[in-house]
Amino acid sequence: MIITASRLLALLTFPGIIVHELAHRLCCDIFKVRVFEVCFFRLGDPAGFVIHERPPSLSVACVITLAPLLFNSVVSVLIGVTVGIDLFTLCSQLTIQQILRLWLALSIGMHALPSAEDLRALRIELEQNEKTRGIANVFDSVIKPIPLVKGLLNILWFDLLYAITVCLVAGIAVVNS
């Protein structure tokens, strides 16, 4: 197996992939959507996935699709805040434990945003729902440029910038309160 840049990044941020897929799985369980297969992490494309039956409604499909945005962000913030509290209020030196917590917070935050596969699944739901079929056409204008936009955002390390921002904003808010 050839180690590409995307596989190396997946390996370095595997906790985020696991939490991302766990968020999808938990929402499927909460809404009683049958799951056929789960892969929390692998060195492949995609790096993780949850294959499930069609959700009973568009709103449930949206929740399943967007669950990692909320779940990963919250977990990232909770872990990141502990590092911020240690560093800013206790004025401690950066320890190995804090570095590991920071890596964990950032890797989880980096996988908060919906993947291209997540958005494609949501688009299919829009198309199959009679009431939202027209929205699917508008959604296409967002989905079609995703590979190009995702490539550009990967170059800019947008996922990392998102994770840092989420952790920093939460950390500063907690320390200043």
C-alpha positions as CSV (number, residue, x, y, z in Angstrom):
1,M,0.0,0.0,0.0
2,I,1.3,3.4,-1.0
3,I,1.2,6.0,1.8
4,T,-0.3,9.1,0.1
5,A,-0.6,12.5,1.8
6,S,-4.3,11.9,2.5
7,R,-3.6,8.5,4.0
8,L,-0.8,10.0,6.2
9,L,-3.2,12.7,7.3
10,A,-5.9,10.1,8.1
11,L,-3.3,8.1,10.1
12,L,-2.2,11.2,12.1
13,T,-5.8,12.3,12.8
14,F,-7.5,8.9,13.2
15,P,-9.3,9.8,16.4
16,G,-11.2,12.4,14.5
17,I,-12.3,9.9,11.9
18,I,-13.5,7.5,14.6
19,V,-15.5,10.2,16.4
20,H,-16.9,11.4,13.0
21,E,-18.2,8.0,12.2
22,L,-19.3,7.4,15.8
23,A,-21.5,10.5,15.5
24,H,-23.2,9.1,12.4
25,R,-23.7,5.7,14.1
26,L,-25.1,7.2,17.3
27,C,-27.6,9.3,15.3
28,C,-28.6,6.2,13.4
29,D,-29.2,4.4,16.7
30,I,-31.1,7.3,18.2
31,F,-33.5,7.5,15.2
32,K,-33.7,3.7,14.8
33,V,-32.1,3.8,11.3
34,R,-30.8,0.3,10.6
35,V,-27.0,0.2,10.1
36,F,-25.6,-2.4,7.7
37,E,-21.9,-1.8,8.0
38,V,-19.6,0.4,10.0
39,C,-15.9,1.1,9.5
40,F,-14.6,3.5,12.1
41,F,-11.1,3.7,10.6
42,R,-9.1,2.3,7.7
43,L,-6.2,3.4,5.5
44,G,-8.4,3.7,2.5
45,D,-10.8,5.9,0.7
46,P,-13.0,6.7,2.5
47,A,-11.1,6.4,5.8
48,G,-14.3,5.5,7.6
49,F,-18.0,5.0,6.8
50,V,-21.4,4.1,8.1
51,I,-23.7,2.4,5.6
52,H,-27.3,2.6,6.7
53,E,-30.9,2.3,5.4
54,R,-32.7,5.3,4.0
55,P,-33.7,7.5,6.9
56,P,-37.5,7.8,7.5
57,S,-37.5,11.6,6.9
58,L,-35.4,14.4,5.4
59,S,-34.9,15.9,8.8
60,V,-33.4,12.7,10.1
61,A,-31.2,12.4,7.1
62,C,-30.0,16.0,7.8
63,V,-29.3,15.2,11.4
64,I,-27.3,12.0,10.5
65,T,-25.4,13.9,7.9
66,L,-24.6,16.9,10.1
67,A,-24.1,15.1,13.4
68,P,-20.3,15.1,13.2
69,L,-20.3,18.9,12.9
70,L,-21.8,19.3,16.3
71,F,-20.5,16.1,18.0
72,N,-16.8,16.5,16.8
73,S,-16.8,20.2,17.5
74,V,-18.2,19.7,21.1
75,V,-15.7,16.9,21.9
76,S,-12.8,18.9,20.4
77,V,-13.8,22.0,22.5
78,L,-14.2,20.0,25.7
79,I,-10.7,18.4,25.3
80,G,-9.1,21.6,24.0
81,V,-10.5,23.7,26.9
82,T,-8.7,21.4,29.4
83,V,-5.4,22.3,27.8
84,G,-6.3,26.0,27.7
85,I,-7.2,26.0,31.4
86,D,-3.9,24.2,32.3
87,L,-1.8,26.6,30.2
88,F,-3.5,29.9,30.8
89,T,-4.8,29.7,34.4
90,L,-2.3,27.4,35.9
91,C,0.6,29.0,33.9
92,S,2.1,25.5,33.5
93,Q,4.6,24.4,31.0
94,L,3.4,22.3,28.1
95,T,3.6,18.7,29.2
96,I,3.4,15.5,27.1
97,Q,-0.1,14.9,28.5
98,Q,-1.2,18.3,27.3
99,I,0.4,17.8,23.9
100,L,-1.5,14.5,23.5
101,R,-4.8,16.2,24.6
102,L,-4.1,19.0,22.1
103,W,-3.4,16.6,19.3
104,L,-6.6,14.7,20.2
105,A,-8.7,17.9,20.3
106,L,-7.3,19.1,17.0
107,S,-7.6,15.7,15.2
108,I,-11.2,15.4,16.4
109,G,-12.0,19.0,15.4
110,M,-10.4,18.5,11.9
111,H,-13.0,15.9,11.1
112,A,-16.1,17.9,12.2
113,L,-17.0,19.2,8.8
114,P,-19.2,17.0,6.6
115,S,-17.3,15.0,4.1
116,A,-18.0,15.0,0.3
117,E,-19.6,11.6,0.8
118,D,-21.8,13.0,3.6
119,L,-23.0,15.8,1.3
120,R,-23.6,13.4,-1.6
121,A,-25.8,11.2,0.6
122,L,-27.8,14.3,1.7
123,R,-28.2,15.3,-2.0
124,I,-29.6,11.9,-2.8
125,E,-32.2,12.3,0.1
126,L,-33.2,15.7,-1.3
127,E,-33.7,14.2,-4.8
128,Q,-35.7,11.3,-3.5
129,N,-38.0,13.5,-1.4
130,E,-40.9,14.8,-3.5
131,K,-41.1,18.1,-1.6
132,T,-37.4,18.9,-1.8
133,R,-36.7,17.7,-5.4
134,G,-36.3,21.4,-6.5
135,I,-33.9,22.1,-3.7
136,A,-31.8,19.2,-4.9
137,N,-31.1,21.1,-8.1
138,V,-29.9,24.1,-6.1
139,F,-27.9,21.8,-3.9
140,D,-26.2,20.4,-7.0
141,S,-24.6,23.8,-7.6
142,V,-23.0,23.5,-4.2
143,I,-22.1,19.8,-4.5
144,K,-20.6,19.8,-8.0
145,P,-17.6,22.1,-7.2
146,I,-16.9,20.2,-4.0
147,P,-13.9,18.3,-5.3
148,L,-12.3,21.5,-6.5
149,V,-13.2,23.5,-3.4
150,K,-12.1,20.6,-1.1
151,G,-8.8,20.4,-2.9
152,L,-8.3,24.2,-2.4
153,L,-9.4,24.0,1.2
154,N,-7.0,21.0,1.8
155,I,-4.2,23.1,0.4
156,L,-5.2,25.8,2.9
157,W,-5.5,23.3,5.7
158,F,-9.1,24.5,6.3
159,D,-9.9,21.6,8.6
160,L,-7.0,22.4,10.8
161,L,-7.8,26.1,10.9
162,Y,-11.4,25.1,11.9
163,A,-10.2,22.9,14.7
164,I,-7.7,25.5,16.0
165,T,-10.4,28.2,15.8
166,V,-13.0,26.1,17.7
167,C,-10.5,25.1,20.4
168,L,-9.1,28.6,20.8
169,V,-12.4,30.5,20.9
170,A,-13.8,28.0,23.4
171,G,-10.6,28.1,25.5
172,I,-10.5,31.9,25.5
173,A,-14.2,32.1,26.4
174,V,-13.7,29.7,29.3
175,V,-10.5,31.3,30.6
176,N,-12.0,34.8,30.5
177,S,-15.3,33.8,32.2
